[in-house]
Structure formats: C-alpha cells, structure tokens
Amino acid sequence: MSERIDTRGMRCPWPAIRLARALRSTDADMVEILADDPAAEREMTAVASAAGWSLERIAENHFHALR
C-alpha cells in the first residue's frame, strides 16, 4: 500500500510540510512524492530522516519515502 503526494508547482517549505503530514498520518510503507522545487529534495530528506523514514530519488522530480 502506498500514498501519493503531488507538490509540483509548490515552493519550499510546502513539499516538506506535505510530506511530514503524510508520514505522520499514513499506515502505508511507502509515500510517493512528486516535487519540482530544487530545494525540495534536501528538505524532504531531512523530514523523512527525522521521522525514521528514508527518501529515495526515483527520477527527476519523483521520490519515494520508505519506512
């Protein structure tokens, strides 16, 4: 089971905030994130790590947060 978040067009800190909310509320083992702000990867990596998750870049603007 996974959840998907589309933050394309949003500027930081919004992609990281949306990811943090999803990580707190999901029962899924993976959250798929679409983000096109260049700063988003760094910020989302920090958010995922702080929550005990890992963030993997799948393709340009496409990430997976994994438990």
PyMOL commands that set and color helices and strands:
alter all, ss='L'
color gray80, all
select helices_A, chain A and resi 14-25+40-50
alter helices_A, ss='H'
color red, helices_A
select strands_A, chain A and resi 2-6+30-34+54-59+62-66
alter strands_A, ss='S'
color yellow, strands_A
deselect
rebuild
show_as cartoon
